[in-house]
Amino acid sequence: MEKENIVTIDEDMIRLDSFLKLSGALETGGRAKIVIQQGYVSLNGEVCLQRGKKIKEGDRVRFSGVEYVCHRTGV
C-alpha cells in the first residue's frame, strides 16, 4: 500500500519543485528539477514534466512510491 503525506502550504499555490522540497521528498530544488524533468513525478495521476507547475489545495503529487497531498492552511 502506498504511503500518503499531507503537505501544508500558506499560499494559494506553490511551484511543483518547491512543493517537493517542502514535503521533504527531496533535499534541494535542484534535485527536484532533475527528477521532474526525467518524468519521475506525477501530478493528479499524470506524469508532469513542468517544474514550475502550480500546485494547489487538493492536488496529489506522487514521487518514489509516496503520495503527497497539498493542503492549504485556513481552507
C-alpha positions in Angstrom: 0.0 0.0 0.0 1.2 3.4 -0.9 2.1 5.9 1.8 0.3 9.3 1.8 1.6 12.5 3.3 -0.2 15.8 3.9 1.9 18.9 2.9 0.6 22.2 4.2 1.2 25.5 2.3 0.5 29.0 3.4 -0.3 30.5 0.0 -2.9 29.7 -2.7 -0.3 27.9 -4.9 3.2 26.6 -4.9 5.6 25.5 -7.7 6.0 21.8 -8.1 9.7 21.8 -7.5 9.2 23.9 -4.3 6.4 21.6 -3.2 8.7 18.5 -3.4 11.4 20.3 -1.4 8.8 21.5 1.2 7.4 17.9 1.5 10.9 16.6 2.3 10.8 14.2 -0.7 14.0 15.8 -1.9 16.6 17.9 -0.2 17.1 20.6 -2.8 15.1 22.4 -5.5 17.8 21.5 -8.0 17.3 17.8 -7.4 13.6 18.3 -7.7 14.0 19.9 -11.1 16.0 16.9 -12.3 13.5 14.2 -11.2 10.6 16.3 -12.6 12.3 16.7 -16.0 13.2 13.0 -16.1 9.5 12.0 -15.6 9.6 10.6 -12.1 6.9 12.8 -10.7 3.2 12.6 -11.3 0.5 15.2 -10.5 -3.1 14.0 -10.0 -2.2 10.7 -11.7 -0.4 12.0 -14.8 3.4 12.5 -15.3 4.3 16.1 -15.0 7.5 17.5 -16.6 6.9 21.1 -15.7 8.9 22.1 -12.5 7.0 25.4 -12.4 3.6 23.8 -12.5 1.4 25.4 -9.8 0.2 23.0 -7.0 -3.0 24.0 -5.2 -5.3 22.7 -2.4 -6.2 19.1 -3.0 -3.6 18.3 -5.7 -1.8 15.0 -5.3 1.9 14.7 -6.2 3.5 11.2 -6.3 7.2 10.6 -6.2 9.2 7.4 -5.3 6.1 5.5 -4.2 4.8 8.2 -1.9 1.8 10.4 -2.5 1.8 13.9 -1.2 -1.5 15.8 -0.8 -1.5 19.6 -0.9 -3.4 21.2 2.0 -3.7 25.0 2.4 -3.8 26.4 5.9 -7.1 28.1 6.7 -9.0 26.2 4.0 
